[in-house]
Amino acid sequence: MPKLRRISGEEAIRRLEKLDFQRVRQRGSHVVLKKQTSEGEIGCVVPLHKELAIGTLRGILKQVKLTVEEFMEDL
């Protein structure tokens, strides 16, 4: 299992956009991303911090139903 590394909010958003998530809106320093799937709509909120805490990144991955391997694949 690859270890999660610290990345910025922008890097996380770029990676999620490569996985077909779309920016829906932004309020302050938080960006809402959504993706349409066969099971319905999946969404998450990503803070635009210089460095995301590992727990925050794990929470985002849990919301979007991605494994660490799937997310870290191209990083």
N, CA, C, O and CB atoms as a CASP TS submission, in Angstrom:
PFRMAT TS
TARGET T0000
AUTHOR 0000-0000-0000
METHOD Language model
MODEL 1
PARENT N/A
ATOM      1  N   MET     1       0.843  -1.180   0.000  1.00  0.00           N
ATOM      2  CA  MET     1       0.000   0.000   0.000  1.00  0.00           C
ATOM      3  C   MET     1       0.889   1.245   0.000  1.00  0.00           C
ATOM      4  O   MET     1       1.685   1.435   0.920  1.00  0.00           O
ATOM      5  CB  MET     1      -0.960  -0.003   1.223  1.00  0.00           C
ATOM      6  N   PRO     2       0.762   2.091  -1.021  1.00  0.00           N
ATOM      7  CA  PRO     2       1.589   3.297  -1.040  1.00  0.00           C
ATOM      8  C   PRO     2       1.187   4.250   0.079  1.00  0.00           C
ATOM      9  O   PRO     2       0.022   4.346   0.465  1.00  0.00           O
ATOM     10  CB  PRO     2       1.479   4.003  -2.399  1.00  0.00           C
ATOM     11  N   LYS     3       2.174   4.931   0.569  1.00  0.00           N
ATOM     12  CA  LYS     3       1.946   5.865   1.656  1.00  0.00           C
ATOM     13  C   LYS     3       1.460   7.197   1.083  1.00  0.00           C
ATOM     14  O   LYS     3       1.977   7.671   0.071  1.00  0.00           O
ATOM     15  CB  LYS     3       3.235   6.060   2.495  1.00  0.00           C
ATOM     16  N   LEU     4       0.470   7.790   1.731  1.00  0.00           N
ATOM     17  CA  LEU     4       0.007   9.110   1.319  1.00  0.00           C
ATOM     18  C   LEU     4       1.083  10.126   1.643  1.00  0.00           C
ATOM     19  O   LEU     4       1.674  10.085   2.722  1.00  0.00           O
ATOM     20  CB  LEU     4      -1.331   9.482   2.012  1.00  0.00           C
ATOM     21  N   ARG     5       1.339  11.024   0.731  1.00  0.00           N
ATOM     22  CA  ARG     5       2.292  12.095   1.017  1.00  0.00           C
ATOM     23  C   ARG     5       1.531  13.408   1.073  1.00  0.00           C
ATOM     24  O   ARG     5       0.421  13.527   0.554  1.00  0.00           O
ATOM     25  CB  ARG     5       3.428  12.151  -0.057  1.00  0.00           C
ATOM     26  N   ARG     6       2.132  14.365   1.697  1.00  0.00           N
ATOM     27  CA  ARG     6       1.491  15.671   1.817  1.00  0.00           C
ATOM     28  C   ARG     6       1.508  16.381   0.467  1.00  0.00           C
ATOM     29  O   ARG     6       2.549  16.504  -0.177  1.00  0.00           O
ATOM     30  CB  ARG     6       2.194  16.532   2.894  1.00  0.00           C
ATOM     31  N   ILE     7       0.338  16.841   0.061  1.00  0.00           N
ATOM     32  CA  ILE     7       0.217  17.597  -1.182  1.00  0.00           C
ATOM     33  C   ILE     7      -0.626  18.829  -0.893  1.00  0.00           C
ATOM     34  O   ILE     7      -1.278  18.923   0.147  1.00  0.00           O
ATOM     35  CB  ILE     7      -0.415  16.730  -2.328  1.00  0.00           C
ATOM     36  N   SER     8      -0.604  19.763  -1.821  1.00  0.00           N
ATOM     37  CA  SER     8      -1.406  20.976  -1.642  1.00  0.00           C
ATOM     38  C   SER     8      -2.848  20.702  -2.060  1.00  0.00           C
ATOM     39  O   SER     8      -3.143  19.689  -2.693  1.00  0.00           O
ATOM     40  CB  SER     8      -0.816  22.157  -2.462  1.00  0.00           C
ATOM     41  N   GLY     9      -3.728  21.609  -1.700  1.00  0.00           N
ATOM     42  CA  GLY     9      -5.120  21.506  -2.100  1.00  0.00           C
ATOM     43  C   GLY     9      -5.271  21.551  -3.610  1.00  0.00           C
ATOM     44  O   GLY     9      -6.090  20.833  -4.182  1.00  0.00           O
ATOM     45  N   GLU    10      -4.465  22.411  -4.262  1.00  0.00           N
ATOM     46  CA  GLU    10      -4.526  22.523  -5.733  1.00  0.00           C
ATOM     47  C   GLU    10      -4.103  21.223  -6.395  1.00  0.00           C
ATOM     48  O   GLU    10      -4.710  20.805  -7.381  1.00  0.00           O
ATOM     49  CB  GLU    10      -3.633  23.675  -6.230  1.00  0.00           C
ATOM     50  N   GLU    11      -3.055  20.570  -5.858  1.00  0.00           N
ATOM     51  CA  GLU    11      -2.614  19.287  -6.411  1.00  0.00           C
ATOM     52  C   GLU    11      -3.714  18.238  -6.270  1.00  0.00           C
ATOM     53  O   GLU    11      -3.953  17.458  -7.193  1.00  0.00           O
ATOM     54  CB  GLU    11      -1.324  18.807  -5.708  1.00  0.00           C
ATOM     55  N   ALA    12      -4.376  18.218  -5.131  1.00  0.00           N
ATOM     56  CA  ALA    12      -5.465  17.263  -4.906  1.00  0.00           C
ATOM     57  C   ALA    12      -6.599  17.516  -5.898  1.00  0.00           C
ATOM     58  O   ALA    12      -7.166  16.573  -6.449  1.00  0.00           O
ATOM     59  CB  ALA    12      -5.990  17.361  -3.451  1.00  0.00           C
ATOM     60  N   ILE    13      -6.927  18.779  -6.122  1.00  0.00           N
ATOM     61  CA  ILE    13      -7.989  19.121  -7.071  1.00  0.00           C
ATOM     62  C   ILE    13      -7.608  18.695  -8.480  1.00  0.00           C
ATOM     63  O   ILE    13      -8.433  18.126  -9.195  1.00  0.00           O
ATOM     64  CB  ILE    13      -8.283  20.628  -7.036  1.00  0.00           C
ATOM     65  N   ARG    14      -6.366  18.962  -8.894  1.00  0.00           N
ATOM     66  CA  ARG    14      -5.914  18.555 -10.232  1.00  0.00           C
ATOM     67  C   ARG    14      -6.024  17.042 -10.405  1.00  0.00           C
ATOM     68  O   ARG    14      -6.455  16.562 -11.454  1.00  0.00           O
ATOM     69  CB  ARG    14      -4.460  19.010 -10.474  1.00  0.00           C
ATOM     70  N   ARG    15      -5.634  16.294  -9.375  1.00  0.00           N
ATOM     71  CA  ARG    15      -5.701  14.835  -9.453  1.00  0.00           C
ATOM     72  C   ARG    15      -7.156  14.362  -9.548  1.00  0.00           C
ATOM     73  O   ARG    15      -7.465  13.461 -10.328  1.00  0.00           O
ATOM     74  CB  ARG    15      -5.011  14.200  -8.227  1.00  0.00           C
ATOM     75  N   LEU    16      -8.035  14.959  -8.766  1.00  0.00           N
ATOM     76  CA  LEU    16      -9.451  14.575  -8.807  1.00  0.00           C
ATOM     77  C   LEU    16     -10.079  14.948 -10.143  1.00  0.00           C
ATOM     78  O   LEU    16     -10.936  14.221 -10.647  1.00  0.00           O
ATOM     79  CB  LEU    16     -10.223  15.243  -7.661  1.00  0.00           C
ATOM     80  N   GLU    17      -9.662  16.075 -10.725  1.00  0.00           N
ATOM     81  CA  GLU    17     -10.183  16.457 -12.043  1.00  0.00           C
ATOM     82  C   GLU    17      -9.750  15.466 -13.111  1.00  0.00           C
ATOM     83  O   GLU    17     -10.495  15.222 -14.061  1.00  0.00           O
ATOM     84  CB  GLU    17      -9.712  17.867 -12.419  1.00  0.00           C
ATOM     85  N   LYS    18      -8.555  14.887 -12.973  1.00  0.00           N
ATOM     86  CA  LYS    18      -8.127  13.837 -13.909  1.00  0.00           C
ATOM     87  C   LYS    18      -8.994  12.596 -13.773  1.00  0.00           C
ATOM     88  O   LYS    18      -9.106  11.805 -14.710  1.00  0.00           O
ATOM     89  CB  LYS    18      -6.655  13.472 -13.675  1.00  0.00           C
ATOM     90  N   LEU    19      -9.606  12.426 -12.607  1.00  0.00           N
ATOM     91  CA  LEU    19     -10.490  11.286 -12.354  1.00  0.00           C
ATOM     92  C   LEU    19     -11.953  11.652 -12.604  1.00  0.00           C
ATOM     93  O   LEU    19     -12.857  11.026 -12.051  1.00  0.00           O
ATOM     94  CB  LEU    19     -10.313  10.786 -10.915  1.00  0.00           C
ATOM     95  N   ASP    20     -12.181  12.663 -13.436  1.00  0.00           N
ATOM     96  CA  ASP    20     -13.508  13.081 -13.915  1.00  0.00           C
ATOM     97  C   ASP    20     -14.358  13.861 -12.920  1.00  0.00           C
ATOM     98  O   ASP    20     -15.569  13.965 -13.111  1.00  0.00           O
ATOM     99  CB  ASP    20     -14.263  11.889 -14.330  1.00  0.00           C
ATOM    100  N   PHE    21     -13.767  14.407 -11.873  1.00  0.00           N
ATOM    101  CA  PHE    21     -14.505  15.288 -10.973  1.00  0.00           C
ATOM    102  C   PHE    21     -14.517  16.687 -11.577  1.00  0.00           C
ATOM    103  O   PHE    21     -13.551  17.104 -12.215  1.00  0.00           O
ATOM    104  CB  PHE    21     -13.875  15.297  -9.539  1.00  0.00           C
ATOM    105  N   GLN    22     -15.607  17.403 -11.374  1.00  0.00           N
ATOM    106  CA  GLN    22     -15.770  18.755 -11.906  1.00  0.00           C
ATOM    107  C   GLN    22     -15.876  19.755 -10.759  1.00  0.00           C
ATOM    108  O   GLN    22     -16.514  19.481  -9.743  1.00  0.00           O
ATOM    109  CB  GLN    22     -17.019  18.839 -12.818  1.00  0.00           C
ATOM    110  N   ARG    23     -15.247  20.917 -10.930  1.00  0.00           N
ATOM    111  CA  ARG    23     -15.426  21.991  -9.953  1.00  0.00           C
ATOM    112  C   ARG    23     -16.840  22.522 -10.084  1.00  0.00           C
ATOM    113  O   ARG    23     -17.265  22.906 -11.174  1.00  0.00           O
ATOM    114  CB  ARG    23     -14.379  23.133 -10.158  1.00  0.00           C
ATOM    115  N   VAL    24     -17.567  22.545  -8.983  1.00  0.00           N
ATOM    116  CA  VAL    24     -18.944  23.017  -9.001  1.00  0.00           C
ATOM    117  C   VAL    24     -19.000  24.455  -8.519  1.00  0.00           C
ATOM    118  O   VAL    24     -19.641  25.309  -9.132  1.00  0.00           O
ATOM    119  CB  VAL    24     -19.844  22.119  -8.134  1.00  0.00           C
ATOM    120  N   ARG    25     -18.319  24.709  -7.412  1.00  0.00           N
ATOM    121  CA  ARG    25     -18.317  26.072  -6.872  1.00  0.00           C
ATOM    122  C   ARG    25     -17.161  26.222  -5.889  1.00  0.00           C
ATOM    123  O   ARG    25     -16.527  25.250  -5.479  1.00  0.00           O
ATOM    124  CB  ARG    25     -19.673  26.403  -6.180  1.00  0.00           C
ATOM    125  N   GLN    26     -16.916  27.471  -5.529  1.00  0.00           N
ATOM    126  CA  GLN    26     -15.887  27.785  -4.540  1.00  0.00           C
ATOM    127  C   GLN    26     -16.419  28.857  -3.618  1.00  0.00           C
ATOM    128  O   GLN    26     -17.060  29.813  -4.055  1.00  0.00           O
ATOM    129  CB  GLN    26     -14.565  28.242  -5.217  1.00  0.00           C
ATOM    130  N   ARG    27     -16.145  28.688  -2.338  1.00  0.00           N
ATOM    131  CA  ARG    27     -16.515  29.707  -1.374  1.00  0.00           C
ATOM    132  C   ARG    27     -15.299  29.926  -0.481  1.00  0.00           C
ATOM    133  O   ARG    27     -14.935  29.060   0.315  1.00  0.00           O
ATOM    134  CB  ARG    27     -17.791  29.292  -0.540  1.00  0.00           C
ATOM    135  N   GLY    28     -14.692  31.068  -0.619  1.00  0.00           N
ATOM    136  CA  GLY    28     -13.474  31.334   0.132  1.00  0.00           C
ATOM    137  C   GLY    28     -12.373  30.399  -0.316  1.00  0.00           C
ATOM    138  O   GLY    28     -12.043  30.336  -1.501  1.00  0.00           O
ATOM    139  N   SER    29     -11.802  29.670   0.632  1.00  0.00           N
ATOM    140  CA  SER    29     -10.692  28.780   0.300  1.00  0.00           C
ATOM    141  C   SER    29     -11.117  27.315   0.182  1.00  0.00           C
ATOM    142  O   SER    29     -10.278  26.422   0.301  1.00  0.00           O
ATOM    143  CB  SER    29      -9.608  28.908   1.343  1.00  0.00           C
ATOM    144  N   HIS    30     -12.394  27.057  -0.048  1.00  0.00           N
ATOM    145  CA  HIS    30     -12.885  25.687  -0.171  1.00  0.00           C
ATOM    146  C   HIS    30     -13.559  25.483  -1.524  1.00  0.00           C
ATOM    147  O   HIS    30     -14.433  26.255  -1.918  1.00  0.00           O
ATOM    148  CB  HIS    30     -13.865  25.360   0.968  1.00  0.00           C
ATOM    149  N   VAL    31     -13.143  24.437  -2.224  1.00  0.00           N
ATOM    150  CA  VAL    31     -13.669  24.120  -3.551  1.00  0.00           C
ATOM    151  C   VAL    31     -14.521  22.854  -3.446  1.00  0.00           C
ATOM    152  O   VAL    31     -14.105  21.867  -2.839  1.00  0.00           O
ATOM    153  CB  VAL    31     -12.508  23.934  -4.592  1.00  0.00           C
ATOM    154  N   VAL    32     -15.710  22.890  -4.040  1.00  0.00           N
ATOM    155  CA  VAL    32     -16.606  21.731  -4.063  1.00  0.00           C
ATOM    156  C   VAL    32     -16.464  21.059  -5.423  1.00  0.00           C
ATOM    157  O   VAL    32     -16.587  21.702  -6.465  1.00  0.00           O
ATOM    158  CB  VAL    32     -18.100  22.147  -3.788  1.00  0.00           C
ATOM    159  N   LEU    33     -16.203  19.753  -5.394  1.00  0.00           N
ATOM    160  CA  LEU    33     -16.062  18.956  -6.608  1.00  0.00           C
ATOM    161  C   LEU    33     -17.129  17.877  -6.615  1.00  0.00           C
ATOM    162  O   LEU    33     -17.480  17.341  -5.564  1.00  0.00           O
ATOM    163  CB  LEU    33     -14.644  18.331  -6.709  1.00  0.00           C
ATOM    164  N   LYS    34     -17.650  17.554  -7.799  1.00  0.00           N
ATOM    165  CA  LYS    34     -18.670  16.507  -7.918  1.00  0.00           C
ATOM    166  C   LYS    34     -18.391  15.664  -9.150  1.00  0.00           C
ATOM    167  O   LYS    34     -17.747  16.097 -10.105  1.00  0.00           O
ATOM    168  CB  LYS    34     -20.093  17.119  -7.991  1.00  0.00           C
ATOM    169  N   LYS    35     -18.911  14.426  -9.086  1.00  0.00           N
ATOM    170  CA  LYS    35     -18.785  13.486 -10.199  1.00  0.00           C
ATOM    171  C   LYS    35     -20.060  12.672 -10.272  1.00  0.00           C
ATOM    172  O   LYS    35     -20.579  12.231  -9.247  1.00  0.00           O
ATOM    173  CB  LYS    35     -17.535  12.561 -10.034  1.00  0.00           C
ATOM    174  N   GLN    36     -20.560  12.472 -11.463  1.00  0.00           N
ATOM    175  CA  GLN    36     -21.758  11.664 -11.682  1.00  0.00           C
ATOM    176  C   GLN    36     -21.325  10.224 -11.922  1.00  0.00           C
ATOM    177  O   GLN    36     -20.477   9.967 -12.776  1.00  0.00           O
ATOM    178  CB  GLN    36     -22.600  12.206 -12.886  1.00  0.00           C
ATOM    179  N   THR    37     -21.898   9.281 -11.178  1.00  0.00           N
ATOM    180  CA  THR    37     -21.597   7.859 -11.358  1.00  0.00           C
ATOM    181  C   THR    37     -22.905   7.096 -11.558  1.00  0.00           C
ATOM    182  O   THR    37     -23.992   7.665 -11.461  1.00  0.00           O
ATOM    183  CB  THR    37     -20.805   7.290 -10.135  1.00  0.00           C
ATOM    184  N   SER    38     -22.781   5.816 -11.835  1.00  0.00           N
ATOM    185  CA  SER    38     -23.980   4.994 -12.010  1.00  0.00           C
ATOM    186  C   SER    38     -24.753   4.856 -10.699  1.00  0.00           C
ATOM    187  O   SER    38     -25.959   4.609 -10.713  1.00  0.00           O
ATOM    188  CB  SER    38     -23.600   3.607 -12.544  1.00  0.00           C
ATOM    189  N   GLU    39     -24.063   5.015  -9.569  1.00  0.00           N
ATOM    190  CA  GLU    39     -24.698   4.921  -8.251  1.00  0.00           C
ATOM    191  C   GLU    39     -25.263   6.255  -7.780  1.00  0.00           C
ATOM    192  O   GLU    39     -25.910   6.312  -6.734  1.00  0.00           O
ATOM    193  CB  GLU    39     -23.703   4.405  -7.233  1.00  0.00           C
ATOM    194  N   GLY    40     -25.032   7.316  -8.523  1.00  0.00           N
ATOM    195  CA  GLY    40     -25.482   8.646  -8.141  1.00  0.00           C
ATOM    196  C   GLY    40     -24.335   9.638  -8.163  1.00  0.00           C
ATOM    197  O   GLY    40     -23.290   9.390  -8.766  1.00  0.00           O
ATOM    198  N   GLU    41     -24.543  10.753  -7.503  1.00  0.00           N
ATOM    199  CA  GLU    41     -23.543  11.818  -7.500  1.00  0.00           C
ATOM    200  C   GLU    41     -22.626  11.677  -6.285  1.00  0.00           C
ATOM    201  O   GLU    41     -23.081  11.414  -5.172  1.00  0.00           O
ATOM    202  CB  GLU    41     -24.226  13.205  -7.503  1.00  0.00           C
ATOM    203  N   ILE    42     -21.319  11.859  -6.522  1.00  0.00           N
ATOM    204  CA  ILE    42     -20.329  11.826  -5.452  1.00  0.00           C
ATOM    205  C   ILE    42     -19.713  13.218  -5.378  1.00  0.00           C
ATOM    206  O   ILE    42     -19.382  13.814  -6.404  1.00  0.00           O
ATOM    207  CB  ILE    42     -19.231  10.712  -5.700  1.00  0.00           C
ATOM    208  N   GLY    43     -19.560  13.730  -4.165  1.00  0.00           N
ATOM    209  CA  GLY    43     -18.980  15.059  -4.020  1.00  0.00           C
ATOM    210  C   GLY    43     -18.036  15.141  -2.849  1.00  0.00           C
ATOM    211  O   GLY    43     -18.052  14.293  -1.957  1.00  0.00           O
ATOM    212  N   CYS    44     -17.207  16.179  -2.858  1.00  0.00           N
ATOM    213  CA  CYS    44     -16.288  16.419  -1.750  1.00  0.00           C
ATOM    214  C   CYS    44     -15.921  17.894  -1.716  1.00  0.00           C
ATOM    215  O   CYS    44     -16.151  18.631  -2.674  1.00  0.00           O
ATOM    216  CB  CYS    44     -15.016  15.539  -1.878  1.00  0.00           C
ATOM    217  N   VAL    45     -15.353  18.304  -0.604  1.00  0.00           N
ATOM    218  CA  VAL    45     -14.884  19.671  -0.423  1.00  0.00           C
ATOM    219  C   VAL    45     -13.382  19.609  -0.179  1.00  0.00           C
ATOM    220  O   VAL    45     -12.919  18.875   0.694  1.00  0.00           O
ATOM    221  CB  VAL    45     -15.631  20.388   0.763  1.00  0.00           C
ATOM    222  N   VAL    46     -12.619  20.382  -0.954  1.00  0.00           N
ATOM    223  CA  VAL    46     -11.167  20.401  -0.815  1.00  0.00           C
ATOM    224  C   VAL    46     -10.737  21.804  -0.404  1.00  0.00           C
ATOM    225  O   VAL    46     -11.023  22.766  -1.117  1.00  0.00           O
ATOM    226  CB  VAL    46     -10.465  19.965  -2.140  1.00  0.00           C
ATOM    227  N   PRO    47     -10.052  21.937   0.740  1.00  0.00           N
ATOM    228  CA  PRO    47      -9.541  23.252   1.133  1.00  0.00           C
ATOM    229  C   PRO    47      -8.302  23.610   0.316  1.00  0.00           C
ATOM    230  O   PRO    47      -7.479  22.741   0.029  1.00  0.00           O
ATOM    231  CB  PRO    47      -9.214  23.279   2.639  1.00  0.00           C
ATOM    232  N   LEU    48      -8.166  24.855  -0.053  1.00  0.00           N
ATOM    233  CA  LEU    48      -7.022  25.305  -0.843  1.00  0.00           C
ATOM    234  C   LEU    48      -5.860  25.705   0.070  1.00  0.00           C
ATOM    235  O   LEU    48      -5.433  26.860   0.078  1.00  0.00           O
ATOM    236  CB  LEU    48      -7.423  26.487  -1.748  1.00  0.00           C
ATOM    237  N   HIS    49      -5.362  24.748   0.828  1.00  0.00           N
ATOM    238  CA  HIS    49      -4.232  25.011   1.710  1.00  0.00           C
ATOM    239  C   HIS    49      -2.936  24.666   0.992  1.00  0.00           C
ATOM    240  O   HIS    49      -2.927  23.880   0.044  1.00  0.00           O
ATOM    241  CB  HIS    49      -4.359  24.206   3.026  1.00  0.00           C
ATOM    242  N   LYS    50      -1.841  25.264   1.454  1.00  0.00           N
ATOM    243  CA  LYS    50      -0.540  24.955   0.855  1.00  0.00           C
ATOM    244  C   LYS    50      -0.177  23.498   1.050  1.00  0.00           C
ATOM    245  O   LYS    50       0.457  22.886   0.190  1.00  0.00           O
ATOM    246  CB  LYS    50       0.546  25.843   1.449  1.00  0.00           C
ATOM    247  N   GLU    51      -0.578  22.944   2.180  1.00  0.00           N
ATOM    248  CA  GLU    51      -0.299  21.552   2.484  1.00  0.00           C
ATOM    249  C   GLU    51      -1.487  20.961   3.229  1.00  0.00           C
ATOM    250  O   GLU    51      -1.865  21.454   4.292  1.00  0.00           O
ATOM    251  CB  GLU    51       1.002  21.412   3.313  1.00  0.00           C
ATOM    252  N   LEU    52      -2.076  19.904   2.674  1.00  0.00           N
ATOM    253  CA  LEU    52      -3.207  19.249   3.330  1.00  0.00           C
ATOM    254  C   LEU    52      -2.684  18.259   4.365  1.00  0.00           C
ATOM    255  O   LEU    52      -1.712  17.547   4.115  1.00  0.00           O
ATOM    256  CB  LEU    52      -4.116  18.530   2.291  1.00  0.00           C
ATOM    257  N   ALA    53      -3.322  18.217   5.510  1.00  0.00           N
ATOM    258  CA  ALA    53      -2.986  17.217   6.518  1.00  0.00           C
ATOM    259  C   ALA    53      -3.361  15.838   5.968  1.00  0.00           C
ATOM    260  O   ALA    53      -4.310  15.707   5.195  1.00  0.00           O
ATOM    261  CB  ALA    53      -3.723  17.507   7.876  1.00  0.00           C
ATOM    262  N   ILE    54      -2.614  14.824   6.370  1.00  0.00           N
ATOM    263  CA  ILE    54      -2.869  13.469   5.884  1.00  0.00           C
ATOM    264  C   ILE    54      -4.288  13.025   6.239  1.00  0.00           C
ATOM    265  O   ILE    54      -4.951  12.374   5.431  1.00  0.00           O
ATOM    266  CB  ILE    54      -1.841  12.484   6.470  1.00  0.00           C
ATOM    267  N   GLY    55      -4.754  13.367   7.429  1.00  0.00           N
ATOM    268  CA  GLY    55      -6.115  13.005   7.837  1.00  0.00           C
ATOM    269  C   GLY    55      -7.165  13.678   6.971  1.00  0.00           C
ATOM    270  O   GLY    55      -8.187  13.072   6.649  1.00  0.00           O
ATOM    271  N   THR    56      -6.923  14.921   6.594  1.00  0.00           N
ATOM    272  CA  THR    56      -7.850  15.640   5.708  1.00  0.00           C
ATOM    273  C   THR    56      -7.905  14.965   4.347  1.00  0.00           C
ATOM    274  O   THR    56      -8.981  14.778   3.781  1.00  0.00           O
ATOM    275  CB  THR    56      -7.427  17.120   5.553  1.00  0.00           C
ATOM    276  N   LEU    57      -6.736  14.601   3.824  1.00  0.00           N
ATOM    277  CA  LEU    57      -6.677  13.940   2.522  1.00  0.00           C
ATOM    278  C   LEU    57      -7.364  12.573   2.576  1.00  0.00           C
ATOM    279  O   LEU    57      -8.065  12.200   1.636  1.00  0.00           O
ATOM    280  CB  LEU    57      -5.215  13.785   2.064  1.00  0.00           C
ATOM    281  N   ARG    58      -7.171  11.829   3.659  1.00  0.00           N
ATOM    282  CA  ARG    58      -7.856  10.541   3.818  1.00  0.00           C
ATOM    283  C   ARG    58      -9.371  10.733   3.866  1.00  0.00           C
ATOM    284  O   ARG    58     -10.119   9.929   3.310  1.00  0.00           O
ATOM    285  CB  ARG    58      -7.371   9.826   5.096  1.00  0.00           C
ATOM    286  N   GLY    59      -9.819  11.790   4.525  1.00  0.00           N
ATOM    287  CA  GLY    59     -11.250  12.087   4.584  1.00  0.00           C
ATOM    288  C   GLY    59     -11.822  12.390   3.208  1.00  0.00           C
ATOM    289  O   GLY    59     -12.925  11.955   2.876  1.00  0.00           O
ATOM    290  N   ILE    60     -11.067  13.138   2.411  1.00  0.00           N
ATOM    291  CA  ILE    60     -11.496  13.450   1.039  1.00  0.00           C
ATOM    292  C   ILE    60     -11.612  12.159   0.229  1.00  0.00           C
ATOM    293  O   ILE    60     -12.594  11.952  -0.484  1.00  0.00           O
ATOM    294  CB  ILE    60     -10.496  14.436   0.354  1.00  0.00           C
ATOM    295  N   LEU    61     -10.603  11.292   0.344  1.00  0.00           N
ATOM    296  CA  LEU    61     -10.625  10.027  -0.399  1.00  0.00           C
ATOM    297  C   LEU    61     -11.794   9.146   0.035  1.00  0.00           C
ATOM    298  O   LEU    61     -12.388   8.451  -0.791  1.00  0.00           O
ATOM    299  CB  LEU    61      -9.305   9.273  -0.204  1.00  0.00           C
ATOM    300  N   LYS    62     -12.121   9.170   1.306  1.00  0.00           N
ATOM    301  CA  LYS    62     -13.264   8.395   1.804  1.00  0.00           C
ATOM    302  C   LYS    62     -14.574   8.939   1.219  1.00  0.00           C
ATOM    303  O   LYS    62     -15.457   8.166   0.849  1.00  0.00           O
ATOM    304  CB  LYS    62     -13.311   8.430   3.356  1.00  0.00           C
ATOM    305  N   GLN    63     -14.697  10.271   1.138  1.00  0.00           N
ATOM    306  CA  GLN    63     -15.902  10.881   0.580  1.00  0.00           C
ATOM    307  C   GLN    63     -16.099  10.500  -0.884  1.00  0.00           C
ATOM    308  O   GLN    63     -17.222  10.242  -1.317  1.00  0.00           O
ATOM    309  CB  GLN    63     -15.836  12.397   0.717  1.00  0.00           C
ATOM    310  N   VAL    64     -14.998  10.466  -1.650  1.00  0.00           N
ATOM    311  CA  VAL    64     -15.112  10.194  -3.087  1.00  0.00           C
ATOM    312  C   VAL    64     -14.947   8.719  -3.424  1.00  0.00           C
ATOM    313  O   VAL    64     -14.924   8.338  -4.595  1.00  0.00           O
ATOM    314  CB  VAL    64     -14.084  10.996  -3.844  1.00  0.00           C
ATOM    315  N   LYS    65     -14.833   7.886  -2.379  1.00  0.00           N
ATOM    316  CA  LYS    65     -14.772   6.428  -2.536  1.00  0.00           C
ATOM    317  C   LYS    65     -13.599   5.987  -3.404  1.00  0.00           C
ATOM    318  O   LYS    65     -13.758   5.168  -4.310  1.00  0.00           O
ATOM    319  CB  LYS    65     -16.068   5.916  -3.136  1.00  0.00           C
ATOM    320  N   LEU    66     -12.421   6.537  -3.120  1.00  0.00           N
ATOM    321  CA  LEU    66     -11.194   6.158  -3.803  1.00  0.00           C
ATOM    322  C   LEU    66     -10.240   5.521  -2.809  1.00  0.00           C
ATOM    323  O   LEU    66     -10.227   5.881  -1.632  1.00  0.00           O
ATOM    324  CB  LEU    66     -10.539   7.377  -4.483  1.00  0.00           C
ATOM    325  N   THR    67      -9.443   4.575  -3.283  1.00  0.00           N
ATOM    326  CA  THR    67      -8.399   4.013  -2.442  1.00  0.00           C
ATOM    327  C   THR    67      -7.155   4.878  -2.578  1.00  0.00           C
ATOM    328  O   THR    67      -7.041   5.685  -3.501  1.00  0.00           O
ATOM    329  CB  THR    67      -8.100   2.532  -2.824  1.00  0.00           C
ATOM    330  N   VAL    68      -6.236   4.699  -1.658  1.00  0.00           N
ATOM    331  CA  VAL    68      -4.973   5.436  -1.707  1.00  0.00           C
ATOM    332  C   VAL    68      -4.230   5.096  -2.995  1.00  0.00           C
ATOM    333  O   VAL    68      -3.634   5.971  -3.622  1.00  0.00           O
ATOM    334  CB  VAL    68      -4.095   5.113  -0.470  1.00  0.00           C
ATOM    335  N   GLU    69      -4.265   3.827  -3.386  1.00  0.00           N
ATOM    336  CA  GLU    69      -3.580   3.391  -4.604  1.00  0.00           C
ATOM    337  C   GLU    69      -4.133   4.099  -5.842  1.00  0.00           C
ATOM    338  O   GLU    69      -3.369   4.570  -6.685  1.00  0.00           O
ATOM    339  CB  GLU    69      -3.709   1.873  -4.769  1.00  0.00           C
ATOM    340  N   GLU    70      -5.454   4.171  -5.948  1.00  0.00           N
ATOM    341  CA  GLU    70      -6.079   4.828  -7.099  1.00  0.00           C
ATOM    342  C   GLU    70      -5.707   6.308  -7.158  1.00  0.00           C
ATOM    343  O   GLU    70      -5.444   6.847  -8.233  1.00  0.00           O
ATOM    344  CB  GLU    70      -7.606   4.672  -7.039  1.00  0.00           C
ATOM    345  N   PHE    71      -5.687   6.953  -6.007  1.00  0.00           N
ATOM    346  CA  PHE    71      -5.392   8.384  -5.957  1.00  0.00           C
ATOM    347  C   PHE    71      -3.920   8.659  -6.238  1.00  0.00           C
ATOM    348  O   PHE    71      -3.596   9.602  -6.960  1.00  0.00           O
ATOM    349  CB  PHE    71      -5.778   8.956  -4.595  1.00  0.00           C
ATOM    350  N   MET    72      -3.024   7.848  -5.677  1.00  0.00           N
ATOM    351  CA  MET    72      -1.586   8.090  -5.788  1.00  0.00           C
ATOM    352  C   MET    72      -0.998   7.557  -7.089  1.00  0.00           C
ATOM    353  O   MET    72       0.191   7.748  -7.344  1.00  0.00           O
ATOM    354  CB  MET    72      -0.869   7.464  -4.618  1.00  0.00           C
ATOM    355  N   GLU    73      -1.791   6.902  -7.905  1.00  0.00           N
ATOM    356  CA  GLU    73      -1.315   6.249  -9.110  1.00  0.00           C
ATOM    357  C   GLU    73      -0.426   7.128  -9.989  1.00  0.00           C
ATOM    358  O   GLU    73       0.638   6.677 -10.414  1.00  0.00           O
ATOM    359  CB  GLU    73      -2.478   5.784  -9.900  1.00  0.00           C
ATOM    360  N   ASP    74      -0.822   8.343 -10.269  1.00  0.00           N
ATOM    361  CA  ASP    74      -0.069   9.205 -11.186  1.00  0.00           C
ATOM    362  C   ASP    74       0.649  10.351 -10.497  1.00  0.00           C
ATOM    363  O   ASP    74       1.187  11.229 -11.172  1.00  0.00           O
ATOM    364  CB  ASP    74      -0.990   9.761 -12.221  1.00  0.00           C
ATOM    365  N   LEU    75       0.674  10.366  -9.179  1.00  0.00           N
ATOM    366  CA  LEU    75       1.348  11.465  -8.474  1.00  0.00           C
ATOM    367  C   LEU    75       2.834  11.255  -8.442  1.00  0.00           C
ATOM    368  O   LEU    75       3.562  12.079  -7.889  1.00  0.00           O
ATOM    369  CB  LEU    75       0.820  11.603  -7.057  1.00  0.00           C
TER
END
